[in-house]
Amino acid sequence: MESQNVAGILRGSDSKRRDEYVVVSAHLDHLGIGGAVNGDSLYNGAMDNASGVAAILDVAASLHDAGAKPARSILFVAVTGEEKGLLGSAYFAAHPTVPRASIVANVNTDMFLPLFPLKTLMVLGLDESDLGRDIRATADALHLGVQIDPEPQRNRFVRSDQYSFIKFGIPALAMKVGYEPNTPEAATAAKWTAERYHAPSDDLNQPIDRSAAAKYVEVVKDLAVRIANRTDRPHWNESSFFKRFASQSGT
């Protein structure tokens, strides 16, 4: 298989930090053509992960149009081959287009599921690094709550492209529209997973809460800028399991 990652940079403005990078990522692949379900064999991947790619493109366009001048550069990367085992992000993290030691953080968006109003952010990796401080401040400014993964048994923090960066010691976060257990929102999310996850019905005909999607894009934009403007580099918390990878970052 041959496929490409796609990357673009919003250059930072600070002379001392513009050569450091916040990577904002999403995977651009899905399953393609597969076994037919109710006569439909096209696996569209609207939520998984056209939604994530649309989100980071919207963030990039918004920052460009606003003439944003973050201190650090923001590197937008649409990676390929996630569904084949994080192949595109693994390659990029191993062979980045900028010095790996200059990458200070990764914010990844994968299947964020705007199925109902965004009131709470589910943050994967919330308590693993001091990026938790940044997302809490970002959410607070937008009047949103934050939560850790309510279903930790699904191991979502190590199942998407952020893990490729984590293995090289780069602090990372991933976020989704949150829900509390045993609520109608939790039931909606479970129903989506049962009926649409990796199925042809993950298409544009499904119900989408567009206001939740717009708010999520605002979160990603504000978070990326907040990290880019930090005077210090993000770091793993001492208690984090993932701190063991820090020596791989080259810093």
TIPAGU-949543 format. One record per residue (C-alpha): residue number from 1; x negated, y, z; residue in three letters. Coordinates in steps of 0.001 Angstrom, whole numbers. Layout:
TIPAGU-949543
{pos = NUM; px = X; py = Y; pz = Z; code = ALA} $
...
//
This chain:
TIPAGU-949543
{pos = 1; px = 0; py = 0; pz = 0; code = MET} $
{pos = 2; px = -1220; py = 3489; pz = -845; code = GLU} $
{pos = 3; px = 477; py = 6548; pz = 600; code = SER} $
{pos = 4; px = -531; py = 10039; pz = 1656; code = GLN} $
{pos = 5; px = -422; py = 12161; pz = 4770; code = ASN} $
{pos = 6; px = 467; py = 15815; pz = 4158; code = VAL} $
{pos = 7; px = -1070; py = 18603; pz = 6232; code = ALA} $
{pos = 8; px = -976; py = 22390; pz = 6445; code = GLY} $
{pos = 9; px = -2452; py = 24949; pz = 8830; code = ILE} $
{pos = 10; px = -1184; py = 28164; pz = 10381; code = LEU} $
{pos = 11; px = -4493; py = 29844; pz = 11200; code = ARG} $
{pos = 12; px = -5042; py = 31118; pz = 14713; code = GLY} $
{pos = 13; px = -5914; py = 34721; pz = 15413; code = SER} $
{pos = 14; px = -8280; py = 34548; pz = 18373; code = ASP} $
{pos = 15; px = -11940; py = 34528; pz = 17405; code = SER} $
{pos = 16; px = -12831; py = 32091; pz = 20191; code = LYS} $
{pos = 17; px = -9856; py = 29738; pz = 19812; code = ARG} $
{pos = 18; px = -8835; py = 29807; pz = 16135; code = ARG} $
{pos = 19; px = -11053; py = 26786; pz = 15456; code = ASP} $
{pos = 20; px = -9058; py = 24733; pz = 17958; code = GLU} $
{pos = 21; px = -5836; py = 23063; pz = 16865; code = TYR} $
{pos = 22; px = -2429; py = 22060; pz = 18167; code = VAL} $
{pos = 23; px = -1188; py = 19209; pz = 15951; code = VAL} $
{pos = 24; px = 2563; py = 19145; pz = 15315; code = VAL} $
{pos = 25; px = 3474; py = 15863; pz = 13665; code = SER} $
{pos = 26; px = 6334; py = 13778; pz = 12270; code = ALA} $
{pos = 27; px = 6377; py = 10677; pz = 10086; code = HIS} $
{pos = 28; px = 7675; py = 10988; pz = 6546; code = LEU} $
{pos = 29; px = 8277; py = 7322; pz = 5745; code = ASP} $
{pos = 30; px = 11196; py = 4991; pz = 6395; code = HIS} $
{pos = 31; px = 12053; py = 1450; pz = 5286; code = LEU} $
{pos = 32; px = 13086; py = 2139; pz = 1681; code = GLY} $
{pos = 33; px = 14966; py = -688; pz = -12; code = ILE} $
{pos = 34; px = 15956; py = -3644; pz = 2151; code = GLY} $
{pos = 35; px = 18594; py = -6232; pz = 2774; code = GLY} $
{pos = 36; px = 22059; py = -5046; pz = 1821; code = ALA} $
{pos = 37; px = 24502; py = -4116; pz = 4593; code = VAL} $
{pos = 38; px = 28082; py = -3792; pz = 3375; code = ASN} $
{pos = 39; px = 26705; py = -3636; pz = -146; code = GLY} $
{pos = 40; px = 24218; py = -826; pz = 605; code = ASP} $
{pos = 41; px = 20487; py = -1617; pz = 396; code = SER} $
{pos = 42; px = 19081; py = 1938; pz = 621; code = LEU} $
{pos = 43; px = 17661; py = 2621; pz = 4076; code = TYR} $
{pos = 44; px = 17885; py = 6406; pz = 4067; code = ASN} $
{pos = 45; px = 16187; py = 7321; pz = 7356; code = GLY} $
{pos = 46; px = 18033; py = 10592; pz = 7883; code = ALA} $
{pos = 47; px = 17425; py = 10579; pz = 11627; code = MET} $
{pos = 48; px = 14356; py = 8322; pz = 11400; code = ASP} $
{pos = 49; px = 12617; py = 10476; pz = 10415; code = ASN} $
{pos = 50; px = 13768; py = 13004; pz = 7842; code = ALA} $
{pos = 51; px = 15096; py = 14950; pz = 10810; code = SER} $
{pos = 52; px = 11607; py = 15169; pz = 12325; code = GLY} $
{pos = 53; px = 9976; py = 16258; pz = 9060; code = VAL} $
{pos = 54; px = 12710; py = 18866; pz = 8544; code = ALA} $
{pos = 55; px = 12100; py = 20115; pz = 12087; code = ALA} $
{pos = 56; px = 8355; py = 20654; pz = 11667; code = ILE} $
{pos = 57; px = 8845; py = 22236; pz = 8232; code = LEU} $
{pos = 58; px = 11379; py = 24610; pz = 9765; code = ASP} $
{pos = 59; px = 8940; py = 25457; pz = 12565; code = VAL} $
{pos = 60; px = 6154; py = 26136; pz = 10061; code = ALA} $
{pos = 61; px = 8366; py = 28292; pz = 7860; code = ALA} $
{pos = 62; px = 9747; py = 30228; pz = 10821; code = SER} $
{pos = 63; px = 6300; py = 31014; pz = 12216; code = LEU} $
{pos = 64; px = 4998; py = 31994; pz = 8773; code = HIS} $
{pos = 65; px = 7965; py = 34239; pz = 8018; code = ASP} $
{pos = 66; px = 7698; py = 35921; pz = 11420; code = ALA} $
{pos = 67; px = 4013; py = 36629; pz = 10876; code = GLY} $
{pos = 68; px = 3198; py = 34721; pz = 14050; code = ALA} $
{pos = 69; px = -383; py = 35007; pz = 15232; code = LYS} $
{pos = 70; px = -1001; py = 32308; pz = 17860; code = PRO} $
{pos = 71; px = -4469; py = 32250; pz = 19414; code = ALA} $
{pos = 72; px = -5249; py = 28688; pz = 18302; code = ARG} $
{pos = 73; px = -4411; py = 27280; pz = 14902; code = SER} $
{pos = 74; px = -1374; py = 25035; pz = 14511; code = ILE} $
{pos = 75; px = -1901; py = 22029; pz = 12265; code = LEU} $
{pos = 76; px = 1293; py = 20562; pz = 10816; code = PHE} $
{pos = 77; px = 905; py = 16922; pz = 9759; code = VAL} $
{pos = 78; px = 3552; py = 14755; pz = 8089; code = ALA} $
{pos = 79; px = 2143; py = 11250; pz = 8433; code = VAL} $
{pos = 80; px = 2908; py = 8173; pz = 6410; code = THR} $
{pos = 81; px = 3225; py = 4501; pz = 7298; code = GLY} $
{pos = 82; px = 4689; py = 4854; pz = 10797; code = GLU} $
{pos = 83; px = 7114; py = 2032; pz = 10118; code = GLU} $
{pos = 84; px = 4181; py = -200; pz = 9088; code = LYS} $
{pos = 85; px = 2383; py = 274; pz = 12417; code = GLY} $
{pos = 86; px = 1502; py = 3967; pz = 12808; code = LEU} $
{pos = 87; px = -849; py = 3648; pz = 9841; code = LEU} $
{pos = 88; px = -874; py = 7268; pz = 8676; code = GLY} $
{pos = 89; px = -1347; py = 8799; pz = 12101; code = SER} $
{pos = 90; px = -3955; py = 6190; pz = 13009; code = ALA} $
{pos = 91; px = -5926; py = 7125; pz = 9911; code = TYR} $
{pos = 92; px = -5547; py = 10847; pz = 10546; code = PHE} $
{pos = 93; px = -6584; py = 10564; pz = 14182; code = ALA} $
{pos = 94; px = -9639; py = 8516; pz = 13172; code = ALA} $
{pos = 95; px = -10492; py = 10756; pz = 10186; code = HIS} $
{pos = 96; px = -8935; py = 14168; pz = 10917; code = PRO} $
{pos = 97; px = -9250; py = 17051; pz = 8463; code = THR} $
{pos = 98; px = -10659; py = 19176; pz = 11312; code = VAL} $
{pos = 99; px = -13221; py = 18144; pz = 13945; code = PRO} $
{pos = 100; px = -11469; py = 15787; pz = 16336; code = ARG} $
{pos = 101; px = -12989; py = 17524; pz = 19340; code = ALA} $
{pos = 102; px = -11194; py = 20695; pz = 18248; code = SER} $
{pos = 103; px = -7715; py = 19093; pz = 18523; code = ILE} $
{pos = 104; px = -6366; py = 20119; pz = 21918; code = VAL} $
{pos = 105; px = -2882; py = 18543; pz = 21851; code = ALA} $
{pos = 106; px = -283; py = 16701; pz = 19800; code = ASN} $
{pos = 107; px = 3458; py = 17407; pz = 19762; code = VAL} $
{pos = 108; px = 5257; py = 14641; pz = 17870; code = ASN} $
{pos = 109; px = 8824; py = 14529; pz = 16612; code = THR} $
{pos = 110; px = 10360; py = 11175; pz = 15741; code = ASP} $
{pos = 111; px = 14090; py = 10436; pz = 15583; code = MET} $
{pos = 112; px = 15072; py = 13149; pz = 18061; code = PHE} $
{pos = 113; px = 18775; py = 12279; pz = 17618; code = LEU} $
{pos = 114; px = 20884; py = 15468; pz = 17665; code = PRO} $
{pos = 115; px = 24082; py = 13492; pz = 18226; code = LEU} $
{pos = 116; px = 25550; py = 15713; pz = 20960; code = PHE} $
{pos = 117; px = 24824; py = 19132; pz = 22500; code = PRO} $
{pos = 118; px = 21255; py = 19694; pz = 23629; code = LEU} $
{pos = 119; px = 21372; py = 20432; pz = 27345; code = LYS} $
{pos = 120; px = 18445; py = 18311; pz = 28489; code = THR} $
{pos = 121; px = 15187; py = 17380; pz = 26779; code = LEU} $
{pos = 122; px = 13990; py = 13816; pz = 27098; code = MET} $
{pos = 123; px = 10221; py = 14264; pz = 27269; code = VAL} $
{pos = 124; px = 8007; py = 11256; pz = 26658; code = LEU} $
{pos = 125; px = 4733; py = 11785; pz = 28507; code = GLY} $
{pos = 126; px = 6211; py = 14476; pz = 30742; code = LEU} $
{pos = 127; px = 4080; py = 13635; pz = 33786; code = ASP} $
{pos = 128; px = 1013; py = 12275; pz = 31988; code = GLU} $
{pos = 129; px = -740; py = 15577; pz = 31254; code = SER} $
{pos = 130; px = -461; py = 19236; pz = 32124; code = ASP} $
{pos = 131; px = 1492; py = 19680; pz = 28887; code = LEU} $
{pos = 132; px = 4365; py = 18862; pz = 31239; code = GLY} $
{pos = 133; px = 3918; py = 22356; pz = 32622; code = ARG} $
{pos = 134; px = 4230; py = 23835; pz = 29131; code = ASP} $
{pos = 135; px = 7383; py = 21953; pz = 28177; code = ILE} $
{pos = 136; px = 9017; py = 22739; pz = 31514; code = ARG} $
{pos = 137; px = 8332; py = 26450; pz = 31012; code = ALA} $
{pos = 138; px = 9550; py = 26292; pz = 27404; code = THR} $
{pos = 139; px = 12742; py = 24494; pz = 28386; code = ALA} $
{pos = 140; px = 13394; py = 26835; pz = 31286; code = ASP} $
{pos = 141; px = 13175; py = 29876; pz = 29008; code = ALA} $
{pos = 142; px = 15793; py = 28272; pz = 26753; code = LEU} $
{pos = 143; px = 17992; py = 27239; pz = 29710; code = HIS} $
{pos = 144; px = 17427; py = 23527; pz = 29158; code = LEU} $
{pos = 145; px = 16750; py = 20782; pz = 31639; code = GLY} $
{pos = 146; px = 13975; py = 18208; pz = 31238; code = VAL} $
{pos = 147; px = 13912; py = 14518; pz = 32068; code = GLN} $
{pos = 148; px = 11553; py = 11591; pz = 31822; code = ILE} $
{pos = 149; px = 12571; py = 8680; pz = 29627; code = ASP} $
{pos = 150; px = 15752; py = 7233; pz = 31180; code = PRO} $
{pos = 151; px = 14931; py = 3862; pz = 29595; code = GLU} $
{pos = 152; px = 11218; py = 3347; pz = 30330; code = PRO} $
{pos = 153; px = 11479; py = -338; pz = 29468; code = GLN} $
{pos = 154; px = 11617; py = 694; pz = 25792; code = ARG} $
{pos = 155; px = 8021; py = 2018; pz = 25991; code = ASN} $
{pos = 156; px = 8829; py = 4865; pz = 23628; code = ARG} $
{pos = 157; px = 5757; py = 6913; pz = 24540; code = PHE} $
{pos = 158; px = 3423; py = 4381; pz = 22898; code = VAL} $
{pos = 159; px = 5668; py = 3404; pz = 19990; code = ARG} $
{pos = 160; px = 5360; py = 6431; pz = 17741; code = SER} $
{pos = 161; px = 2625; py = 8532; pz = 16161; code = ASP} $
{pos = 162; px = 1645; py = 10399; pz = 19311; code = GLN} $
{pos = 163; px = -29; py = 7186; pz = 20458; code = TYR} $
{pos = 164; px = -2591; py = 7430; pz = 17667; code = SER} $
{pos = 165; px = -3763; py = 10732; pz = 19148; code = PHE} $
{pos = 166; px = -3496; py = 9479; pz = 22731; code = ILE} $
{pos = 167; px = -5916; py = 6634; pz = 21969; code = LYS} $
{pos = 168; px = -8504; py = 9274; pz = 21063; code = PHE} $
{pos = 169; px = -7937; py = 11042; pz = 24369; code = GLY} $
{pos = 170; px = -5779; py = 13874; pz = 23020; code = ILE} $
{pos = 171; px = -2936; py = 14897; pz = 25390; code = PRO} $
{pos = 172; px = 443; py = 14470; pz = 23708; code = ALA} $
{pos = 173; px = 4183; py = 14856; pz = 24144; code = LEU} $
{pos = 174; px = 7188; py = 13614; pz = 22219; code = ALA} $
{pos = 175; px = 10741; py = 14843; pz = 22765; code = MET} $
{pos = 176; px = 14310; py = 13835; pz = 22052; code = LYS} $
{pos = 177; px = 17771; py = 15154; pz = 22850; code = VAL} $
{pos = 178; px = 18301; py = 13852; pz = 26373; code = GLY} $
{pos = 179; px = 21155; py = 12136; pz = 28176; code = TYR} $
{pos = 180; px = 21856; py = 10777; pz = 31625; code = GLU} $
{pos = 181; px = 22505; py = 7052; pz = 32127; code = PRO} $
{pos = 182; px = 26113; py = 5879; pz = 32225; code = ASN} $
{pos = 183; px = 27487; py = 8961; pz = 30467; code = THR} $
{pos = 184; px = 29398; py = 9397; pz = 27180; code = PRO} $
{pos = 185; px = 26169; py = 10751; pz = 25657; code = GLU} $
{pos = 186; px = 24301; py = 7594; pz = 26689; code = ALA} $
{pos = 187; px = 27055; py = 5516; pz = 25098; code = ALA} $
{pos = 188; px = 26799; py = 7552; pz = 21894; code = THR} $
{pos = 189; px = 23031; py = 7035; pz = 21760; code = ALA} $
{pos = 190; px = 23408; py = 3300; pz = 22395; code = ALA} $
{pos = 191; px = 26068; py = 3010; pz = 19690; code = LYS} $
{pos = 192; px = 23810; py = 4813; pz = 17226; code = TRP} $
{pos = 193; px = 20935; py = 2447; pz = 18008; code = THR} $
{pos = 194; px = 23158; py = -607; pz = 17591; code = ALA} $
{pos = 195; px = 24824; py = 528; pz = 14364; code = GLU} $
{pos = 196; px = 22487; py = 2927; pz = 12535; code = ARG} $
{pos = 197; px = 18889; py = 2390; pz = 13711; code = TYR} $
{pos = 198; px = 16919; py = 922; pz = 10766; code = HIS} $
{pos = 199; px = 20153; py = 522; pz = 8832; code = ALA} $
{pos = 200; px = 21494; py = 2046; pz = 5597; code = PRO} $
{pos = 201; px = 24065; py = 3982; pz = 7653; code = SER} $
{pos = 202; px = 21314; py = 6297; pz = 8956; code = ASP} $
{pos = 203; px = 22357; py = 8773; pz = 6265; code = ASP} $
{pos = 204; px = 23783; py = 12281; pz = 5877; code = LEU} $
{pos = 205; px = 27353; py = 11062; pz = 6272; code = ASN} $
{pos = 206; px = 26891; py = 10447; pz = 10009; code = GLN} $
{pos = 207; px = 28006; py = 12975; pz = 12638; code = PRO} $
{pos = 208; px = 25228; py = 15469; pz = 13445; code = ILE} $
{pos = 209; px = 25281; py = 18211; pz = 16075; code = ASP} $
{pos = 210; px = 23669; py = 20968; pz = 14031; code = ARG} $
{pos = 211; px = 23471; py = 23364; pz = 16973; code = SER} $
{pos = 212; px = 21502; py = 20751; pz = 18920; code = ALA} $
{pos = 213; px = 19151; py = 20326; pz = 15960; code = ALA} $
{pos = 214; px = 18614; py = 24088; pz = 15709; code = ALA} $
{pos = 215; px = 17915; py = 24349; pz = 19438; code = LYS} $
{pos = 216; px = 15453; py = 21456; pz = 19225; code = TYR} $
{pos = 217; px = 13543; py = 23212; pz = 16443; code = VAL} $
{pos = 218; px = 13351; py = 26286; pz = 18667; code = GLU} $
{pos = 219; px = 11881; py = 24145; pz = 21445; code = VAL} $
{pos = 220; px = 9184; py = 22684; pz = 19180; code = VAL} $
{pos = 221; px = 8282; py = 26121; pz = 17839; code = LYS} $
{pos = 222; px = 8074; py = 27775; pz = 21246; code = ASP} $
{pos = 223; px = 6157; py = 24851; pz = 22735; code = LEU} $
{pos = 224; px = 3582; py = 24796; pz = 19933; code = ALA} $
{pos = 225; px = 2971; py = 28528; pz = 20296; code = VAL} $
{pos = 226; px = 2771; py = 28286; pz = 24087; code = ARG} $
{pos = 227; px = 112; py = 25571; pz = 23872; code = ILE} $
{pos = 228; px = -1736; py = 27485; pz = 21150; code = ALA} $
{pos = 229; px = -1869; py = 30564; pz = 23383; code = ASN} $
{pos = 230; px = -3149; py = 28792; pz = 26492; code = ARG} $
{pos = 231; px = -6455; py = 30135; pz = 27730; code = THR} $
{pos = 232; px = -7522; py = 26617; pz = 28752; code = ASP} $
{pos = 233; px = -7329; py = 23268; pz = 26989; code = ARG} $
{pos = 234; px = -4627; py = 20785; pz = 28013; code = PRO} $
{pos = 235; px = -5852; py = 17826; pz = 30056; code = HIS} $
{pos = 236; px = -4590; py = 14482; pz = 31308; code = TRP} $
{pos = 237; px = -3392; py = 14315; pz = 34888; code = ASN} $
{pos = 238; px = -5686; py = 12429; pz = 37244; code = GLU} $
{pos = 239; px = -2941; py = 9882; pz = 37945; code = SER} $
{pos = 240; px = -2233; py = 9155; pz = 34278; code = SER} $
{pos = 241; px = -2898; py = 5712; pz = 32842; code = PHE} $
{pos = 242; px = -3922; py = 7464; pz = 29616; code = PHE} $
{pos = 243; px = -6721; py = 9466; pz = 31216; code = LYS} $
{pos = 244; px = -8958; py = 6460; pz = 30507; code = ARG} $
{pos = 245; px = -8940; py = 7459; pz = 26827; code = PHE} $
{pos = 246; px = -10233; py = 10981; pz = 27506; code = ALA} $
{pos = 247; px = -13839; py = 10059; pz = 26740; code = SER} $
{pos = 248; px = -12733; py = 9237; pz = 23176; code = GLN} $
{pos = 249; px = -11732; py = 12827; pz = 22397; code = SER} $
{pos = 250; px = -15275; py = 13998; pz = 21828; code = GLY} $
{pos = 251; px = -14883; py = 16913; pz = 24240; code = THR} $
//
